[in-house]
Amino acid sequence: MKINIRKSRKEDMPQVLELIRELALFEKAPHEVTNTVEDMIADGFGAQPVFKCLVAETENKLVGIAIYYTKYSTWKGKGTYLDDIIVTQSMRSKGIGRLLFDEVLKESREAGMNQLHWQVLDWNEPAINFYKKHNPSFDDEWINCKLTKEQLNESI
């Protein structure tokens, strides 16, 4: 089976969103997905794109994605934030996640990034073990924080 890794296109977004919904189901949070194909096209391909997406495809079907973007650290400068690597369940353990991760690493090096950041759920042992192969620093010092859209609208 040949896996092709490439940059996403607008017409990929329906399949990309399907993979996102599959991940949300795996993480027992399907109700949390509020993104739409239209939003993803605007956000990824509009005048000021806010994310990049790589896709893994075989036989004209997307079987994996990596979504990432540039972040900035006051201490370290520019870096890449890998938001998600998603591989459809039937294609896991076939090296597709590694291919996607390696391409994000390559693009980060070529862009002169100073760091690569990502998160992994503390219960997702397969993902943790996958990432451990790259000898990352696991950070238990920082606490993740967020405001939802509703909270943003309510904040002063």
Order of alpha helices (4+ residues) and beta strands (2+ residues): beta-alpha-alpha-beta-beta-beta-alpha-beta-alpha-alpha
